[in-house]
Amino acid sequence: AAYSSHSDGFEFVVADAGIGVLESLRQNPQFGDLSDSGAALCTAMQDGVSSIVNQGNRGYGIGLLFRKLAGHGGDVRFRSGDHALTVRGNSLSLNGNAEIAQRAATPGLAVSILCRRPH
């Protein structure tokens, strides 16, 4: 975990060196056919998606994160495997301005969140 506070806002990053989003979701047979880390990141953004089978109360963390950050003019970046998913804007949402891009492969998951101070 790391953080930075500056005149424009606040940023923090949390990362792990686990199996990553793709391998995690593939543990659930419903997502066994995911093709790559980009598809896995896009799938993980949907409410109710979890690596745990038949657990109706799981898979809402990313949506909750977006709802809590909405209106803060922030950016949220998820990095797992060989892809990064970035959502930008003043009204962060699961349907926000999302960009998916292929990157060099890294283990685990990193989440970077930037909240901008209003001007």
Phi, psi and omega per residue, in radians:
A1 nan 2.512 3.098
A2 -2.606 2.713 3.090
Y3 -2.558 2.820 3.094
S4 -2.598 2.323 3.067
S5 -2.077 2.317 -3.135
H6 -2.553 3.113 -3.039
S7 -1.095 -0.468 -3.126
D8 -1.510 -0.280 -3.115
G9 2.800 -2.687 -3.044
F10 -2.400 2.403 3.110
E11 -2.324 2.452 2.997
F12 -2.462 2.659 -3.098
V13 -2.296 2.368 3.039
V14 -2.225 2.300 -3.093
A15 -2.470 2.718 3.008
D16 -2.382 2.977 3.128
A17 -2.006 0.639 -3.094
G18 -1.369 -2.686 -3.043
I19 -1.436 -0.208 3.135
G20 1.527 2.921 -3.061
V21 -1.165 -0.745 -3.104
L22 -1.042 -0.936 -3.114
E23 -1.179 -0.561 3.090
S24 -1.120 -0.880 -3.133
L25 -1.152 -0.561 3.124
R26 -1.133 -0.252 3.064
Q27 -1.196 -0.357 3.069
N28 -1.678 2.082 -3.103
P29 -0.943 -0.446 3.115
Q30 -1.085 -0.474 -3.090
F31 -2.007 0.302 -3.103
G32 -1.112 -0.349 -3.097
D33 -1.729 0.233 3.084
L34 -1.034 2.341 -2.986
S35 -1.464 -0.587 -3.096
D36 -2.790 3.103 -3.100
S37 -1.136 -0.532 3.092
G38 -1.126 -0.800 3.090
A39 -1.100 -0.663 3.137
A40 -1.147 -0.739 3.111
L41 -1.099 -0.762 3.117
C42 -1.106 -0.693 3.123
T43 -1.166 -0.738 -3.104
A44 -1.113 -0.363 3.117
M45 -1.243 -0.294 -3.075
Q46 -1.422 2.405 3.090
D47 -1.028 2.426 3.059
G48 1.531 -0.028 -3.132
V49 -1.459 2.230 -3.116
S50 -2.638 2.715 3.040
S51 -1.349 -0.258 -3.137
I52 -1.524 2.196 -3.104
V53 -1.329 2.410 3.020
N54 0.976 0.733 3.070
Q55 -2.069 1.559 -3.055
G56 -1.056 -0.322 -3.091
N57 -1.731 0.269 -3.133
R58 -2.000 2.856 3.043
G59 1.500 0.447 -3.131
Y60 -2.038 0.098 -3.064
G61 -1.135 -0.744 -3.105
I62 -1.189 -0.749 3.096
G63 -1.077 -0.700 3.095
L64 -1.112 -0.721 3.088
L65 -1.013 -0.836 3.130
F66 -1.085 -0.749 -3.123
R67 -1.114 -0.663 -3.141
K68 -1.236 -0.538 -3.112
L69 -1.591 -0.161 -3.099
A70 -0.981 2.383 3.108
G71 1.521 0.000 -3.131
H72 -1.737 0.161 3.094
G73 1.003 0.712 -2.999
G74 -1.830 3.062 3.014
D75 -2.154 2.470 3.042
V76 -2.221 2.274 -3.125
R77 -2.227 2.217 3.059
F78 -1.889 2.279 -3.120
R79 -2.260 2.091 -3.135
S80 -2.642 2.435 -3.134
G81 1.053 -2.219 -3.112
D82 -1.917 0.498 3.123
H83 -2.443 2.744 3.021
A84 -2.286 2.441 3.096
L85 -2.113 2.106 -3.120
T86 -2.074 2.316 3.069
V87 -2.102 2.210 -3.095
R88 -2.149 2.661 2.974
G89 2.393 2.946 3.131
N90 -1.336 -0.385 3.131
S91 -2.162 1.211 3.137
L92 -0.958 2.323 3.092
S93 -2.728 2.962 3.098
L94 -1.126 -0.342 3.107
N95 -1.847 0.356 -3.070
G96 -1.276 -2.904 -3.120
N97 -1.379 1.473 -3.054
A98 -1.690 2.423 3.058
E99 -2.178 2.286 3.072
I100 -1.992 2.354 -3.109
A101 -2.526 2.514 3.087
Q102 -1.399 2.454 -3.116
R103 -2.383 3.043 3.028
A104 -1.108 2.509 -3.081
A105 -1.195 2.390 3.040
T106 -2.402 2.654 3.118
P107 -1.352 2.777 2.978
G108 1.283 -2.670 -3.106
L109 -2.395 2.358 3.017
A110 -2.164 2.340 3.088
V111 -2.132 2.161 3.135
S112 -2.044 2.261 -3.106
I113 -2.235 2.229 3.104
L114 -2.069 2.169 3.050
C115 -1.971 2.148 -3.133
R116 -1.620 2.519 3.064
R117 -1.309 2.431 3.078
P118 -1.175 2.553 3.139
H119 -1.826 nan nan
